[in-house]
């Protein structure tokens, strides 16, 4: 069931949905999880008249299965790991260290390329973290943990689509979760709810100003 034409449309609809909630616009910032969350967050930013930037985190996955995440990591090394899943995937502590090192290297590259080595100031601010959807929720949760360490006040998650049963899980680290289209299904893939869900390139990222 495809419900969004693309991330831009999803962002516009999510932005309209969020207008009914009383965010402190004078003391808030929207942070997109790149790359897919950026076009969504841009439209939400326009709808709410709240500035947006990036929170750059990376999922952790086995070297042999880069799409099969068992956790995520933030720029300062903050991690969220599903240890049971990691063991099930056969990931050793040695492999974990290699995976973490590779992820941190890519995070540093993105901070340099996309943010010119200047991450946004979140101290004392309400933060709305935006992505194009959540499946496992690992990257969103580690992003919340990271900005809270940096002094954020309330931290919210806003996504166009998510599994309904993931909301309670991610609420463990978020102050509230706003999902436009929660889905009751045991088999969930964010991309199946978009007509266009292409992988964004760095060139497309450079079109946005953070």
C-alpha positions in Angstrom: 0.0 0.0 0.0 1.7 3.2 -1.2 0.4 6.3 0.4 3.0 8.9 -0.4 4.1 10.1 -3.8 7.6 10.9 -2.5 9.3 12.3 0.6 8.4 15.9 -0.2 4.7 15.0 -0.2 5.1 13.1 3.0 6.8 16.1 4.6 4.0 18.4 3.5 1.4 16.1 5.0 3.4 15.6 8.2 3.8 19.3 8.5 0.1 19.9 8.3 -0.5 17.2 10.8 2.0 18.7 13.3 0.4 22.2 13.1 -2.3 21.1 15.6 0.4 20.5 18.3 1.6 23.4 20.4 5.4 23.4 19.8 7.4 26.3 21.2 8.5 27.8 17.9 10.7 30.4 19.5 12.8 27.7 21.2 12.7 24.7 18.9 14.7 23.2 16.1 14.0 20.4 13.6 16.8 17.9 13.1 16.6 15.6 10.1 18.3 12.2 10.0 20.1 12.1 6.6 19.7 11.3 4.0 16.0 10.3 3.7 14.8 12.5 6.5 16.0 15.7 4.9 13.3 16.3 2.2 10.7 15.4 4.8 12.2 17.8 7.5 12.5 20.6 5.0 8.8 20.6 4.3 7.9 20.2 8.0 10.2 23.2 8.7 8.4 25.3 6.2 5.0 24.3 7.5 5.8 25.0 11.2 8.2 27.9 10.6 10.9 26.3 12.7 14.5 26.1 11.5 16.0 22.8 10.5 19.4 21.2 10.4 20.8 17.7 10.7 21.6 15.1 13.4 24.0 12.7 11.8 23.9 9.1 13.1 24.5 5.8 11.4 23.0 2.4 11.8 25.3 -0.5 12.8 25.0 -3.7 10.6 27.1 -6.9 10.1 29.9 -6.4 7.5 28.3 -9.2 5.4 24.8 -7.7 5.6 25.0 -3.9 5.5 21.2 -3.5 5.3 20.5 -5.7 8.4 20.8 -3.3 11.3 21.2 -4.4 14.9 21.8 -0.9 16.3 23.0 2.7 15.6 25.7 5.1 16.7 26.0 8.9 17.2 29.0 11.2 16.5 30.3 11.0 20.1 30.2 7.2 20.2 26.8 7.0 21.9 25.3 3.6 20.8 22.0 1.8 20.9 22.4 -1.9 20.3 20.0 -4.8 20.3 22.4 -7.3 21.8 20.1 -10.3 21.3 19.8 -9.5 17.6 23.6 -8.8 17.4 24.3 -12.2 18.8 21.7 -13.9 16.6 23.4 -12.3 13.5 26.7 -13.8 14.7 28.5 -10.4 15.2 31.5 -10.8 17.5 32.9 -8.0 19.7 35.8 -7.7 17.3 33.5 -7.2 14.3 31.4 -4.7 16.3 34.5 -2.5 16.9 35.2 -2.6 13.1 31.6 -1.7 12.3 31.6 1.1 14.8 34.8 2.6 13.5 33.5 2.5 9.9 30.2 4.2 11.0 32.0 6.9 12.9 34.3 7.6 10.0 31.2 8.1 7.7 29.5 10.3 10.3 32.6 12.5 10.5 32.6 12.8 6.7 29.0 13.8 6.6 29.4 16.4 9.4 32.3 17.9 7.4 30.5 17.8 4.0 27.0 18.7 5.1 27.5 20.8 8.2 31.0 22.2 7.5 32.0 20.7 10.8 29.5 22.8 12.8 26.7 20.8 14.4 23.6 22.8 15.5 23.3 24.1 19.1 20.5 22.2 20.8 21.3 23.2 24.4 18.0 24.2 26.2 16.0 23.8 23.0 13.1 21.5 22.1 14.2 19.2 19.3 11.9 17.6 16.7 13.8 14.7 15.1 12.4 13.9 11.6 13.0 10.9 9.4 11.1 9.4 6.4 9.8 6.6 8.6 11.0 4.2 11.2 11.3 0.4 11.1 13.6 -0.7 13.9 13.9 2.8 15.3 17.6 2.4 16.1 18.8 5.6 14.4 16.0 7.7 15.8 16.6 6.5 19.3 20.4 7.0 19.2 19.7 10.5 17.8 17.5 11.3 20.7 20.0 10.0 23.2 22.7 12.1 21.6 20.8 15.4 21.6 19.7 14.9 25.2 23.4 14.5 26.1 24.0 17.8 24.4 21.5 19.6 26.6 18.2 19.4 24.6 15.1 20.1 26.5 12.1 18.1 25.1 12.9 15.7 22.3 10.2 14.6 19.9 10.1 12.2 17.0 8.0 13.0 13.9 7.7 10.6 11.0 5.2 10.1 8.2 4.9 6.3 8.7 5.9 3.7 11.3 4.8 0.3 12.7 2.3 1.0 15.4 4.1 -1.4 17.8 7.3 0.6 17.5 5.9 3.7 19.0 6.0 2.4 22.6 9.6 1.3 22.0 10.9 4.6 20.8 8.9 6.5 23.5 11.4 5.1 26.0 13.9 7.8 24.8 11.6 10.4 23.3 9.3 12.8 25.2 6.6 12.1 22.6 6.2 10.5 19.2 4.1 11.8 16.3 3.4 9.4 13.5 1.1 10.5 10.7 0.4 6.9 9.5 0.9 4.1 12.1 0.6 0.7 10.5 -0.5 -2.5 12.0 1.6 -5.1 10.3 4.2 -7.7 11.3 6.1 -7.0 8.0 7.1 -3.4 7.7 9.4 -1.6 5.2 9.4 2.2 5.0 9.9 2.2 1.3 6.7 0.2 0.6 4.7 3.3 1.6 6.3 5.6 -1.0 6.0 5.6 -4.8 9.4 7.2 -5.1 11.8 6.1 -2.4 15.1 6.4 -4.2 18.4 6.6 -2.3 19.3 10.3 -2.0 22.7 11.3 -3.2 25.2 13.7 -1.7 24.4 16.0 -4.6 20.7 16.1 -3.7 21.7 16.9 -0.1 23.8 19.9 -1.1 20.5 21.5 -2.5 19.4 22.1 1.1 20.9 24.8 3.5 21.4 23.7 7.1 
